[in-house]
Amino acid sequence: MAIRFGNAPCSWGTIEGWGQGIGYSQMLDELKATGYGGTELGDWGYMPTEPGKLRQELSSRGLTMLGAYEGVYLLEPAEHGPGEQRVLRTARLLKSVADVGDGWQPFVVLADEHSRDPVRFANAGRVRPGMGLDARQWKVFAAGADRIARAVHDETGLRTVFHHHCAGYVEAPWEIEALLEHTDERVLGLVFDTGHYLYGTGANEPEQVLEGLERFQGRLWYVHYKDCHPAVAAEARREGWNYKEAVGRGVFCELGRGQIDFGAVTRKLEALGYDGWITVEQDVLPGMGEPRVSAAHNREHLRQVTGR
């Protein structure tokens, strides 16, 4: 299979519990019309949760289900069990539509429940080692991630990838490395998000994205394309914006309007042997911008720089 591009509800303002933007039917119509062949599920309840209805919505548009994001507060052991049950609910739905489209087996995209720790929320994009987890906390965190990933695979056969995420405990490159060192490579991979990675480095150095792909290639199972605006990122760090304010002011901008060379990133992925789906995510808050226009721009930019 060759690399192909999807998009996700977060690009239309339905993003990780921060509210819903455009309704799912319009979102899927616009996603298809702007040239994408796959979608992620979005927040639970945004798209239909009845398998037959979801299957109809996908198949009628010729779309493939790529995955679903689920945040769990892994630092707290008491939340591992309830988190596992929520994730399994999502995994069952994903599995029920896994044969729609091109046969891609969708990923459970597991993440730390970001923005819950006030220090990490306030310092997203500029975290320092002293703000992170200690050895004991890493063991608890990793045990929860492994438990959930193993449960997903045992029940559904689907694989789980961990999403490093600004304002969570796995943001900076050294935190990604720590997570991977503490977790089971047989059950948990990495979804590499270009925008979160660059903003999470704490610097406007886009070459670090290519270095990160090289560094973490052994666990790289899935990819999100997101750009990061250098001026907004610099102002966010200088002015001390929290994560939500940075997102609301456009730190994750349209592809090609930020710092990341997506042609170079795609060539690097191909050189590393990646041939799966790549999901474009331009994180916006509900009501921001014109999602269809941005989706079309992002798809055209990828055609220009990748030839796909």
N, C-alpha and C positions, 0 to 999 in steps of 0.2 A: 504494500500500500504506500501511497505517496502522502506527504503532508497535505492536510486540508484544514479549512478554517471554519470555526463556529463562533457563536456569540452567546451572550447570557443575559438574563433578566436584569442584572445589576447595571448594565449599560442603558437600560430604560428606567432606572430609578427605583427598582425593587431590590433592596440591598440589606441583607443580614439584619433584619429586624428594625431597620430605621424607617420603615414605612413602605408603601407601595406606590409606584408611579403609574405608568400606563397599564391597562388591563392585559391579561396574558394573550388573548386572541389577537388584539392589535399588535402586541409585541411580536408574536410569532409571524404574523403576516409581514411586518416590516423587516424582521430578521431575514426571512426568506427572500423578500423583494430586493434587499440590498446585497444579496449574493452569498449568504452563509448557508451551509448545509447541515449544521447541527446546533443544538442548544443545550444548556444546562437547565436544571429543574427550577432553580430559584428557591426562595423561602417556602417551607412547607405550607401548602394551602394556596399558594399563588396560582399554580397550574392545577388542573384536576388531579385529585388523589385517588380516584377510582380508575383502576388499570384500563378498563375498556375505553373510557372517555379520553384518557391521556393518549392511549394508542391511536385513537381516531384523530386527535388533534395533530399528532406527529405524522402519521401516515398520509393524511390528506394533504400535507404540505411537503412530503418527501424529506422529512427531517430525521436526523439521528439524535438520540438522547446521549449526551456526552458524560454527564455526571451530576452530582448534587453536593452542595456545600453544607456542612453541618458543624456548628461550633459547640464544643463541650469544654467546661471549665475543668481542665485536667489536673490542675494543681490541688483540687479538693477531692480526696478519695470517695467521699460520700456521693459525689456527682458522677462517678464512673458508671455505676449501674443504671441510673436513670438516663444518662447520656447514651449508653449502649442501646437501650430500648428505643430511644428516639432515632438513633442512627439505623438500627435494624428496620424500623418502620420505613425509612426512606430507601434503604437498600432493597427491600422487598418490592417496592414500587419500581425502582430502577430495573430490577431483574425482570419484572413483568413486561417491560417494553424493550428489552435488550436486543430483540430480534428485529425491531423496526429500523428501517434505514439500511446502513451498510454492514450491520452485524457487529459493530463496535461494542465491546463490553464496557458499559459506563462505569466510571470510578465514583466511589464514595470519597468526597473531598473533605477530609477531617481537619479541623483547625482548633486551636485554642479559642475559647470565647473571649475575643478581644474587647478592649475598652472597659473591662471590668475592674482592672487594677488602676487606680487613679494616677499612679506614677507613670505607668506605661502609656496610658491614654494621653497624659499631658506631654510626654516626651517622645512621642512617635516621630521617627525620622532623625532622632539624635540620641538614641539610648546609649548608655555607658555600661561597662561590665558590672559595676556595683548595683545596677538596677535589676539584675537578672536572678536566676534561680541558683540555689546552692546545691551541693551534691545530693543531699537527702531529697530535696524538692524535685530534682531531675529524675530520681528513681521513681517517685510517685507519679510524676507527669508521664514518663515513658511507659510505666506499667499500664496506665489508663489507655494510652494510645494503642499499645500492643493488644490489650484486651479487646478493645472495640474492633480493631482491624481483623483480629483472629475470629471474632464472633461473626463479622460480616462474611468473611470467606467461608467459614464452616457452614453457615446457613444458606448462603446464596451463591457462593463461588465467585463473587465479585471481589475486586481488589480495592484497597484503600490507599490513598495518597495523602500525605500531610501538606497542608497549605501554610507556609511561613507567612506571617501577616503582621503588618505594622499595628501597634497598640496592643499586641499580644506578647506572650513570653517567648515566642520564636520569631524574631524579627531580624536581628543582625546576623551576618554570616557566621559568627562564632556560635550563635545560638542554634542555627540550623545544623552546624557540625555536631554540637552537643546532642541534639535530638537524635540524629542519625546514629551516633555512637551508642546511645542508650536503648535503641529500639531494634526490633528483629527485622532484618533485611528481607526475610522470606515473606513477611505479611504486610509490611508498611514501606511504601515508596514515597517519593517527593513529587509534588506538583511545583514546578519552578515558575514563579510569577515575576516577570521582568520588572514591572513597576514597583511592586512591594520590595523586591530585592534591592533595586537601586536606591529607593528612598530609605530603606532600612540600613544601608551602609553608612548613612550619616554624611555622605559627600556627593557632590555633583561630578562623579567620575564614571561615565557610562561604560568605559572599558571593563569596569568591575562586573558587569553583567556577563560578558563573555568569559571572564575568569571564573565566575560562579558556575556557569554551565560546565566548564571543564572540571572544576573542583568537585562538583556533586554528581557527575555523570553516572556514577555507579548506581545511584538510587533514583535517577530521573525517569519517571514513568509517564508524566503528563506535563503539559505546558499551558500557561496563561500568558497572553500578550497584553501588556499594559504599559503606557508611556508615563514619563515623569517630567513635569515642566521645571526647568532649572531655576527660573526666576521665582516661581511660586514656592518651590522647595527651599530656596535660599531665604526667602522672606519668612517662611514658616519657622525655620530654625532661628533666624535672627529675632523675630518678634515673639517667639515662644508659643506659637499656635498649638492647640491640641489636635488630635487626629481628625476629629469631625470637622473642625474649622478648616484644616488643610484640604480635606476632600471637598468641602463646600466651596472653597476658593479655587478649585481646579488643579490641584497638584497632579492628579491623574488625568491628563489631557488627551485630546485626540492623537492617534498615532501619527508620528512625523512632526508634531508640533512641540515635542519635548526633546529629550537628549538621546534616546535609544535608537540605534541603527538596526532596524528590523530586517533589513537585507542581510547584514552581517550576522545577526543572531540566527536567522534561518539557515544560512550557510553553515554556521557552527553546529547547529542541531543536526543537519544532514551529515556533516562530517563525523559526528558522534554516533550516527546510525539511527537517529530518531525518525520515525515515519508515521506517526500517529496524528490525531487531531490536535489542533492548537485553538484554544478558545480566547477570543478577544474579550477583554473586560475593561471597559472605560467606566470605572466606578463613579457614579454621580448620585447625588441625593435626589429624592422625589421633587420633580418640578424644574430641575436644572437643565438648561440648554434645550436642544432639539435632538432627541435621541436618534430619530431616523436619519437626519442629516449627518450626524456624527458617525453612525454605523456605515452609511454609504461612503463617507470620506475615509474611514478606517479601512474598509474593504478595497477601495481604489488605491489607497497608499500601499497596501500589501501586494496588489497586482503589480504596481510599478516597481517595487523594490525586490520582489521575489519571483515575478513572472508567473504567479499562480492565481 
